[in-house]
């Protein structure tokens, strides 16, 4: 058994580059930066659209609920506006990211995108 262990030589390690990200060609980096800028623009636009809508929705819902219950409508509507503000920020950012997924998949060449292009 000792003879088997001593005759076994370790396998040579393959040439592994230094740790860290693999550098991309400048054109690929520029494409990724353009996709990221487009994503940020979509996030801003969707947030600006979603925030007032969700604020109005939640203020109305809580205001109606408070008036039916006989409580202060102003306080409930204010609370609804704050909830709507937070919800609008979340929904706007989420929608912008979701709308940008396709551009990142095109850059990375996902097989799902290739299957979708076939007739």
N, C-alpha and C positions, 0 to 999 in steps of 0.2 A: 504494500500500500504506500509506503514511503517512497518507493521508486516511482510510482505513478505521479505523486505530488511533485517530486523534484523535477521530473521530465516535462511537466506542463509549464510552458512559457506563457506569460500574459500576452494577450492580443494587443497589437499596436493600436493606439487610439487614432481615429481619423483626424484630419486637420480640422480643427474647430476654431472659428474666428473668435476674437476676444469677446467677452460678454458684453451685451448691450444690443440695442436695436440695429438691424441691418440697414446700412445707408441706402436710400432710394435715389434713383436718378432725379435730377432737378425737375424734369417735366412731371414726374409722378408726384413730387412734393407740391408743385404748383397746382396740380389737379386736386389734391387733397385739401390744400388751403382754400381753393375756390369752392369746393364742396362744403367746407366748414363755414365759410362766409355766407354761403347760400342758406345753410341750416340756421345760422344766427339770425339772418334776415327773416326767415320763415317763423322762427320762434318769436321774434319781436312783433311781426305782423299778426300772428295768431293770438298772442297775448293781448295786444291792443284791441283785437276784435272780441275775444272771449271775456275779458274782464268786465266791461260794462254790461254785457248780456247776463253774466252770472250774478253780478251785483244786483241788477234789477230783478232777476228771477227770485233770488233768495230773500231780498227785501220785501218783495210782494208776498211770497209764501209765508214768511214769518209775520208780516203785518196783518195778513188775512187771518192767520191762526190766532194772533193776539186779539184782534177785534172780535172774533167769534168767542174767545174765552173771556172777553171783557177786561183784558189787561191793557197796558200802555202800548199803543201802536208805534209811537215814535221810538221807544227803546228797542222794541222787537225789530222794527225796520232797520234801525242802525246796526243791530247785531247781524241781521241778514245781509246788510251791505258789506260788513267786515268778512263774514263767511264767504260771500260772493267774490270779494277781492282775492282772498286766498285761493278759492276754487278757480277763479279765472286765471290767476298766475300759473297754477298747476296745469290746467287744461290747455292753456296757450302754449306753454313750453312743451308739453307732451305732444300736442298736435304738430308743432313745428319739427320735433325730432322724428315723429312717425312719418311725416311727409318727406323727410330727407333720407330715409333709409334706402330708397331705391338708388339715389345717386352714389351712395357709398358702396352698395352692392355692385353697381356697374364698375366702379374703380377696382374692386377686389376680384371681379370676375366670378361671382358665385354661380354654381351650376343651376340654381333655381331660375336665375335670370336667363340662362341659355335655353332651358326647357320652355320657358314662357315665350321666347322669340320664335321657336319652331312652328311651322304651319300645321 
